[in-house]
Amino acid sequence: MRMCIGCREMKPKKELIRVVRSPEGEIDLDLKGKAPGRGSYLCSNKACVDKAAKNRLLEKAFGQKIDQEVYEKLKDKLNEGEID
């Protein structure tokens, strides 16, 4: 079980999207859930992604500045249906 940083609900890992900070400090989506680095989880719905962007929740989770393009990439993947 993992906690979504948007809605703060505990859900199975398979139902969440993992955003990872690599050991080099790069932030990216980890759709397979296997990438090395610090991970943070979001529900695969627009409301949680919007809340995370508005409240800068990924910045708080990773302790570093997050580019807006990471949130845009999340929204694009949701809109394309690549994330369930």
C-alpha positions in Angstrom: 0.0 0.0 0.0 1.2 3.5 -0.9 -0.2 7.0 -0.1 -1.2 9.4 -2.9 0.3 12.8 -2.1 -2.7 14.5 -3.7 -5.7 13.0 -1.8 -3.6 11.3 1.0 -5.5 8.0 0.5 -3.8 4.6 0.9 -4.1 2.5 -2.3 -2.3 -0.5 -3.8 0.9 0.4 -5.6 -0.4 -0.8 -8.9 -3.2 1.8 -8.9 -0.9 4.8 -8.4 1.5 6.6 -10.7 5.1 6.8 -9.4 7.1 10.0 -10.0 10.8 9.4 -9.3 13.8 11.5 -8.5 16.8 9.7 -10.0 20.1 9.5 -8.1 21.3 12.2 -10.5 18.4 14.5 -9.4 16.2 14.3 -12.5 12.5 14.1 -12.0 10.5 11.8 -14.3 7.5 9.5 -14.5 8.1 5.8 -13.7 5.3 4.0 -15.3 6.7 0.5 -14.6 7.5 1.3 -10.9 11.0 -0.1 -11.1 13.3 2.9 -11.7 15.9 3.6 -9.1 15.6 6.6 -6.9 13.2 8.3 -4.5 9.6 7.8 -5.4 6.4 9.6 -4.7 2.9 8.4 -5.7 -0.2 10.0 -7.2 -3.6 8.7 -8.1 -4.3 8.4 -11.8 -6.9 11.1 -11.8 -6.8 14.7 -12.9 -7.9 16.1 -9.5 -4.9 14.6 -7.6 -2.5 15.8 -10.3 -4.0 19.3 -10.2 -3.9 19.4 -6.4 -0.2 18.3 -6.5 0.6 21.0 -9.0 -1.3 23.7 -7.2 0.1 23.0 -3.8 3.6 22.0 -5.1 3.4 18.6 -3.3 6.1 17.0 -5.5 8.5 19.8 -4.5 7.8 19.1 -0.8 8.2 15.3 -1.3 11.5 15.6 -3.1 12.9 18.7 -1.4 13.8 20.4 -4.7 12.2 22.7 -7.4 10.0 20.8 -9.9 9.5 22.2 -13.4 5.9 22.7 -14.5 6.6 20.4 -17.4 6.6 17.3 -15.0 3.0 18.2 -14.1 2.2 18.8 -17.8 3.7 15.4 -18.7 1.5 13.7 -16.0 -1.6 15.5 -17.4 -0.7 14.5 -21.0 -0.3 10.9 -20.1 -3.7 10.9 -18.3 -5.4 12.5 -21.3 -3.8 10.1 -23.8 -5.0 7.1 -21.7 -1.5 5.7 -21.2 -2.2 5.7 -17.4 -5.2 3.8 -16.2 
